[in-house]
Amino acid sequence: MDEKTIQSPFDFHKLVDDYGRQPVIYRGVSNSRYALIPKIGRYGISKAELEKVEKSLLRRFKDQAVPYLNFRPENDWDWLAIAQHHGLPTRLMDWSTNPLVAAFFAVQSNDDSDAAVYAYRLYSFIDINQRPDPFDPGKLMMKYYPRHLSTRITAQSGLFTIHRKPSIPINSTRMTRLVIPKMQKPAFRAMLFRYGITYSSLFPDIDGVAQFLEWTLRDKFKTALKENRAR
């Protein structure tokens, strides 16, 4: 995996522009040293038990989530996408086709750590008609474009990668880690705000409105908030 350090938002734009029309997907992390492991793979579950545990979680999610949905998922791929979207540990990992969305998630928190945006030139994608079982995706990892089951997926230009071995971190020669130094996070937040990449645009619901208003307060009174938390 290549690594490049971003010195400014302009550097970020330039590096992204260099990809041209290549099929690049992006993922932002608030700490550049976080390993790229799907959430279900972070619990230290043995390989022999992992799939069993994940299937059990998904089955229970199906049983309990129905009253909160205004539509009926059509297959296990839909169910897995919805479960991932709402925080259930799965073998899916969130990505975006929009680099600014990835940058947003990279710089919103963890100001004491460098952030990173992963740019991945991943060509293969899964055809769920040929692979109806998400627990048997074929290759080790592929792109999965979900139906627009949620306004958030649409707003975030979202897609997933599906991992046959979710406890193994991604490390590919087709991937570049774009490191954003921690002192650059405020400049990135300002740039993203000017471009309209905010909580309320990426989370087009009442939660997004509240998060955006809280962000404006936190940004304005950040020093006082930090001092009070330290007491």
Stockholm file with secondary structure:
# STOCKHOLM 1.0

chainA/1-231         MDEKTIQSPFDFHKLVDDYGRQPVIYRGVSNSRYALIPKIGRYGISKAELEKVEKSLLRRFKDQAVPYLNFRPENDWDWLAIAQHHGLPTRLMDWSTNPLVAAFFAVQSNDDSDAAVYAYRLYSFIDINQRPDPFDPGKLMMKYYPRHLSTRITAQSGLFTIHRKPSIPINSTRMTRLVIPKMQKPAFRAMLFRYGITYSSLFPDIDGVAQFLEWTLRDKFKTALKENRAR
#=GR chainA/1-231 SS CEEEECCSHHHHHHHHHTTTTSCEEEEEESSTTCCCCCGGGGSCCCHHHHHHHHHHHHHHHHHHHGGGCSSCCCSHHHHHHHHHHTTCCCSEEEEESCHHHHHHHHHSSCTTSCEEEEEEECCCBCCTTTCCCTTCCSSSEEEECCCCCSHHHHHTTEEEEEESSTTSCCCCTTEEEEEECGGGHHHHHHHHHHTTCSHHHHSCSHHHHHHHHHHHHHHHTHHHHHHHHHC
#=GC SS_cons         CEEEECCSHHHHHHHHHTTTTSCEEEEEESSTTCCCCCGGGGSCCCHHHHHHHHHHHHHHHHHHHGGGCSSCCCSHHHHHHHHHHTTCCCSEEEEESCHHHHHHHHHSSCTTSCEEEEEEECCCBCCTTTCCCTTCCSSSEEEECCCCCSHHHHHTTEEEEEESSTTSCCCCTTEEEEEECGGGHHHHHHHHHHTTCSHHHHSCSHHHHHHHHHHHHHHHTHHHHHHHHHC
//
